[in-house]
Amino acid sequence: MSEEDENQQFDRGSVLSIFGSDRMEDFMALGFALILALYVYVSN
């Protein structure tokens, strides 16, 4: 592994996540955003 490759890697902080994978976290965030948008749409 060269120095250039090491500099491009970074820690995303996934250790602090309650989800096992980033994909599951993304889908949960998308679902929450859709529910919130639907609530705002219906309440007005």
BALOBA-1460 file (C-alpha; in Angstrom, 3 decimals):
// residues 44
<rec num="1" residu="m" x="0.000" y="0.000" z="0.000"/>
<rec num="2" residu="s" x="1.489" y="3.325" z="-1.012"/>
<rec num="3" residu="e" x="1.385" y="6.578" z="0.933"/>
<rec num="4" residu="e" x="-1.133" y="7.997" z="-1.525"/>
<rec num="5" residu="d" x="-3.610" y="5.185" z="-0.813"/>
<rec num="6" residu="e" x="-3.229" y="5.651" z="2.942"/>
<rec num="7" residu="n" x="-3.996" y="9.362" z="2.682"/>
<rec num="8" residu="q" x="-7.232" y="8.723" z="0.776"/>
<rec num="9" residu="q" x="-8.687" y="6.408" z="3.422"/>
<rec num="10" residu="f" x="-10.632" y="7.959" z="6.257"/>
<rec num="11" residu="d" x="-12.673" y="6.838" z="9.239"/>
<rec num="12" residu="r" x="-16.384" y="7.434" z="8.683"/>
<rec num="13" residu="g" x="-17.208" y="6.959" z="12.355"/>
<rec num="14" residu="s" x="-19.284" y="3.853" z="11.655"/>
<rec num="15" residu="v" x="-18.265" y="2.454" z="15.042"/>
<rec num="16" residu="l" x="-20.668" y="4.939" z="16.629"/>
<rec num="17" residu="s" x="-23.565" y="3.879" z="14.407"/>
<rec num="18" residu="i" x="-26.393" y="1.764" z="15.816"/>
<rec num="19" residu="f" x="-26.793" y="0.083" z="12.421"/>
<rec num="20" residu="g" x="-24.694" y="-2.801" z="11.172"/>
<rec num="21" residu="s" x="-24.225" y="-1.328" z="7.706"/>
<rec num="22" residu="d" x="-24.129" y="2.063" z="6.068"/>
<rec num="23" residu="r" x="-26.797" y="0.979" z="3.592"/>
<rec num="24" residu="m" x="-29.285" y="0.214" z="6.394"/>
<rec num="25" residu="e" x="-28.535" y="3.585" z="7.976"/>
<rec num="26" residu="d" x="-29.169" y="5.303" z="4.622"/>
<rec num="27" residu="f" x="-32.494" y="3.509" z="4.130"/>
<rec num="28" residu="m" x="-33.644" y="4.389" z="7.650"/>
<rec num="29" residu="a" x="-32.740" y="8.048" z="7.073"/>
<rec num="30" residu="l" x="-34.615" y="7.999" z="3.754"/>
<rec num="31" residu="g" x="-37.659" y="6.427" z="5.394"/>
<rec num="32" residu="f" x="-37.621" y="8.988" z="8.202"/>
<rec num="33" residu="a" x="-37.349" y="11.840" z="5.686"/>
<rec num="34" residu="l" x="-40.283" y="10.467" z="3.664"/>
<rec num="35" residu="i" x="-42.451" y="10.095" z="6.770"/>
<rec num="36" residu="l" x="-41.585" y="13.622" z="7.865"/>
<rec num="37" residu="a" x="-42.324" y="15.020" z="4.388"/>
<rec num="38" residu="l" x="-45.667" y="13.181" z="4.288"/>
<rec num="39" residu="y" x="-46.565" y="14.556" z="7.741"/>
<rec num="40" residu="v" x="-45.761" y="18.105" z="6.650"/>
<rec num="41" residu="y" x="-47.732" y="17.650" z="3.415"/>
<rec num="42" residu="v" x="-50.812" y="16.248" z="5.162"/>
<rec num="43" residu="s" x="-50.799" y="18.704" z="8.077"/>
<rec num="44" residu="n" x="-50.976" y="21.790" z="5.824"/>
